[in-house]
Amino acid sequence: MSRKYKFHNPSAAYFVSFAVINWIDVFTREAYFNVIVDSLDFCRKHKGMALFAYCIMPSHIHLLFRDENENPSGLLRDFKGFTSKKMIACIQEHPQESRREWMLWMFKRAGNKNSNITGSQFWQQNNKPIELWSTPVIREKFDYIHNNPVKAGLVTEPWEWKYSSARNYAELDAVIEIDDIGFLG
């Protein structure tokens, strides 16, 4: 088994990215964003997640976080497992979802192709954690996260994307409270 993408230091802060299967643009409705926002908020308040930066894009998520309980793999597994079930239910129940049948078929198809999954699969399984071991690496990942919506052509300035911690750092209204990483100025 590869050790390339593993959480080697349980007390470290990490940059992670994970995507919806087949990079499907699911996060196009406020209700879907809210599932992720509420789940991240719950993890911050009840599961030991220190959240330093985030960006929820239409098909994927970037996080910069640390697990105060020193089990980042377990925290992310639980987050993805919960949000997977919640997102599929939300899609099934959304009265205006024009892509419902197609998305549910894609999730079911992905689950059927994956021997580790019973039922539907929402998230790709990889997280690609990168340990944040120096200030330059942290700054690089902050910039990457916050500029992602700009590079995707969704906004012209990072703080314009509602679902990004760039708003927190610009001292604007933000959807999720973040934690102080301490040494970035």
N, C-alpha and C positions, 0 to 999 in steps of 0.2 A: 504494500500500500504506500502511496506517495506521501511524503512528509512536507511537500512544498507548500500546500495550503492548509495549515493546521494552526490552532491556537497553542503555541509552544509555552508561552509565559502567561499563566492564568491571572496574574495581577496587573498585566500591562494594558495600556489602551490600544485599541485596534481601529483600523479603517477596514470596513467591509462593504462589499457591493453584492447585491443579489437581484436576480431578475425573474419576472414572470416567465413561465415556459414559453418557448418560441418568441420571446420578446414581445408578447402581445401587449398592445397599449390598452391596459385595463383602467388605469387611473385617469379617467376622463370625466368623472362625475364626482361632485362633492361628497356624496355618500360613500364612495369607494375610498377617497382620500381620508375621510373621517375614520374608517376602520383602522387604518394605519396610524393616524394621529392618536386616536384613543388608545390603541395598543401600546404605542411608544410611551405615552403618558402613564399608563398603568405600569409598564416595566420600570419607569423612573421612580414611581411612587411606592411600588410594592415588590419589585423583583431585584432591586439593587443595581439597576442600570444607571450609570453616569453618562449622560448624553451630551457630547460636546459640539457636534455638528451633524446635520442631516440634510438630505435632499430627496424628496419623493418625486420621481420623474414618472411619465406616463407608463413606462414598462419596467422600471427598476428603481431600486432604492440604494442610497449611499448613507452610511452611518460612520461616525467617529465616536467610539464609546469605550467604556471600561465596565467590567462587571465587578461590583464591590464584593460579591460572594465568590469571586475567583473561579467562575465556571462559565466563561464567555461562550463556549460551544453549546452548553446546555441552555443558556439564556436565549441564544439565537435560535436554537432548535425549537424551544417552546414558543417563542415569538412567531416563527414561521409556521409552526403547526397550528397555532390558534388562528392567526390571520388567514391562513389558507382556508380553513373551514368557514370562517366568518365571511371572507370575500366571496366564496362560492355561494353561500346562502344569500348574501346581499345582492349578488348578480341575479340569482333566481327570483328574488322578491322585488327587484326594481321595476316599477311599472313602465318606465320609458326606455328600458334597455333594448335597443333594436338588434344588438348582436348577441343576445342571450343564448339562443340555441347553438350558435357557432362557437362561442367561447366555452360553454359547458361541454360541447362535443370535443373541443381541443383539450380541455383539462382531463376529460375521461380517457381520451386517446393516449395522452401522455402517461396517465396512471397505468393504463393497460400495458404500455411498453416498458414500464419500470418495475422490475421484480421486487424492489423495496417498498412499493406503494400498493395499498389496497384502496381501490376507488379512484378518485380523481387526484391529479397533481396540479397544484397552482404554481408553486415556486420551483425554479431550477434548484438542484440540490447543492450546488457549490456556493461558497461565500467569499472565497479568496481573501482571507484575513491577512492584513499586513500590519505587523507590530509597529507602533509609533515609538521609535527608539531615540529620536533626536528632534530638536526644534526645527531644523530644516525639513525633515520628513513630515512633521506635523503641519508646518506651513504649506508644504506642497499639497498635502491631502485636503486641507481647508480650501485652498484655491481651486483644486480640482472639483470638489463637491459644490462649491458656490458658483463656479463658472459653468457647470454642466448645463443648466437651462439656457445660458447665453449661447454656448457652443451649439446647442440643439436648435437655436433660432426661436425659442419660445418667448424670450424677453431680451431686452437690450442691456439691462443692468442686473447683476445678481440679486439685489434686494427686491426686484420686482416680482420674483417668483414666490408666490404665496406659501409654497410648501418647502421652503429652504430656511436653514438657520442663518443665511445671509441677512435676513430680516432682523433676527435677534441681535446680530452684531452691528447692524445699522440703527439699532434702537427704535425699530418700527414694530407695530403689532405683529405678533407671530403666532402660529398655530400650536406650537409646542414650546414649553419652557425648556431651556438648556442649562447645563451645569458649567461652572467656571473651570476651565482647564488649568488656569492659574498663571501661566507664564507667557502667554501671547499678548503682545501689546499693540 
